[in-house]
C-alpha cells in the first residue's frame, strides 16, 4: 500500500509540474503564441455567446461568489456553464478528491500572494 501511495504522490507531482509548464512547452514546440492565444480567445467567446453544451462546463475567470473557498469578489477561474443567452453560472458541488481541493487552495494562495505583492509595489509608487 505504501508503494502505491508513493507512486500516486509522484504521479501527481509530475502532473502538477507538467500543467504549470505546458503553455511554455507548447509555445516552444509550435512557436505560435499569437495563434494559440487567439484560439483560446475564440473558444472562450464561442462558449460565452453560444453557451456550453448541455451537461458540459468550461473554465472561465469571473468574480467569485464564495464558491470553492475563494473569497467573494476575487477573480478566479471556475468551472462554469453558460446558457444560450450568455448567462454564466459557476458549477457547484463538483465531486473533487483531496488533491483537486489542495490544488485549488494552492492556486488561490498564489493569487493572493501576487495581489499583495502588486499592492505593495503600487503603494511605493506614490
PLY file of the C-alpha trace (Angstrom):
ply
format ascii 1.0
element vertex 126
property float x
property float y
property float z
element edge 125
property int vertex1
property int vertex2
end_header
0.00 0.00 0.00
2.82 2.44 0.81
4.45 1.72 -2.53
1.17 2.56 -4.31
0.73 5.77 -2.31
4.28 6.89 -3.19
3.61 6.18 -6.87
0.36 8.17 -6.80
2.06 11.05 -4.96
4.90 11.02 -7.52
2.48 10.95 -10.44
0.54 13.89 -9.01
3.73 15.89 -8.53
4.70 15.21 -12.14
1.22 16.19 -13.31
1.31 19.49 -11.44
4.73 20.32 -12.89
3.54 19.45 -16.41
0.39 21.56 -16.10
2.36 24.54 -14.80
4.84 24.41 -17.68
2.51 23.31 -20.50
2.00 26.75 -22.05
5.71 27.45 -22.45
6.32 23.93 -23.78
3.59 24.34 -26.39
4.95 27.71 -27.42
8.47 26.30 -27.77
7.22 23.45 -29.96
4.77 25.41 -32.07
6.20 28.89 -31.90
2.65 30.23 -32.25
2.00 32.37 -29.21
-0.39 34.69 -31.03
-2.28 31.87 -32.75
-2.67 29.89 -29.54
-3.86 32.93 -27.63
-6.24 33.78 -30.45
-7.67 30.25 -30.43
-8.20 30.41 -26.67
-10.00 33.75 -27.02
-12.14 32.41 -29.86
-13.13 29.33 -27.83
-13.94 31.49 -24.82
-16.11 33.85 -26.88
-17.85 30.92 -28.59
-19.00 29.46 -25.27
-19.84 32.88 -23.88
-22.06 33.78 -26.83
-23.49 30.39 -27.84
-23.46 28.62 -24.49
-21.89 25.40 -23.35
-23.29 22.06 -24.48
-25.84 20.67 -22.04
-24.11 18.76 -19.26
-20.68 20.24 -20.04
-18.72 23.02 -18.44
-15.69 25.12 -19.28
-13.28 27.15 -17.20
-13.69 30.94 -17.05
-12.31 33.61 -14.78
-15.02 35.64 -13.09
-15.66 37.27 -9.72
-16.15 34.66 -7.03
-19.45 34.27 -5.25
-17.60 32.45 -2.47
-17.54 29.11 -4.29
-14.73 26.60 -3.79
-13.32 28.52 -0.84
-12.40 31.58 -2.91
-13.26 34.88 -1.23
-16.25 36.68 -2.72
-15.33 39.22 -5.39
-11.90 37.75 -6.23
-11.48 36.97 -9.92
-10.67 33.27 -10.23
-11.03 30.54 -12.80
-14.11 28.41 -12.10
-15.96 25.59 -13.84
-18.94 27.29 -15.46
-21.92 26.60 -17.63
-23.21 29.26 -19.98
-26.75 29.31 -21.31
-27.69 30.43 -24.82
-28.33 33.97 -23.52
-24.76 34.30 -22.22
-25.65 33.92 -18.55
-22.67 32.38 -16.79
-23.13 30.26 -13.66
-20.45 28.62 -11.56
-20.92 24.85 -11.46
-21.50 23.89 -7.83
-20.91 20.67 -5.95
-18.40 19.05 -8.29
-17.01 15.97 -6.62
-13.33 16.54 -6.06
-10.75 14.47 -4.29
-8.38 15.97 -1.74
-5.72 16.50 -4.42
-8.03 18.72 -6.51
-9.03 20.68 -3.41
-5.37 21.15 -2.48
-4.54 22.42 -5.99
-7.39 24.95 -5.90
-6.29 26.14 -2.47
-2.67 26.43 -3.63
-3.66 28.35 -6.75
-5.79 30.72 -4.68
-2.93 31.23 -2.19
-0.56 32.07 -5.06
-3.07 34.53 -6.49
-3.49 36.24 -3.12
0.28 36.48 -2.64
0.70 38.00 -6.11
-2.07 40.53 -5.38
-0.46 41.51 -2.08
2.90 41.93 -3.79
1.37 44.09 -6.53
-0.38 46.27 -3.94
2.88 46.68 -2.02
4.70 47.78 -5.17
1.87 50.14 -6.11
1.90 51.72 -2.64
5.60 52.53 -3.06
4.94 54.44 -6.28
3.00 57.22 -4.55
0 1
1 2
2 3
3 4
4 5
5 6
6 7
7 8
8 9
9 10
10 11
11 12
12 13
13 14
14 15
15 16
16 17
17 18
18 19
19 20
20 21
21 22
22 23
23 24
24 25
25 26
26 27
27 28
28 29
29 30
30 31
31 32
32 33
33 34
34 35
35 36
36 37
37 38
38 39
39 40
40 41
41 42
42 43
43 44
44 45
45 46
46 47
47 48
48 49
49 50
50 51
51 52
52 53
53 54
54 55
55 56
56 57
57 58
58 59
59 60
60 61
61 62
62 63
63 64
64 65
65 66
66 67
67 68
68 69
69 70
70 71
71 72
72 73
73 74
74 75
75 76
76 77
77 78
78 79
79 80
80 81
81 82
82 83
83 84
84 85
85 86
86 87
87 88
88 89
89 90
90 91
91 92
92 93
93 94
94 95
95 96
96 97
97 98
98 99
99 100
100 101
101 102
102 103
103 104
104 105
105 106
106 107
107 108
108 109
109 110
110 111
111 112
112 113
113 114
114 115
115 116
116 117
117 118
118 119
119 120
120 121
121 122
122 123
123 124
124 125
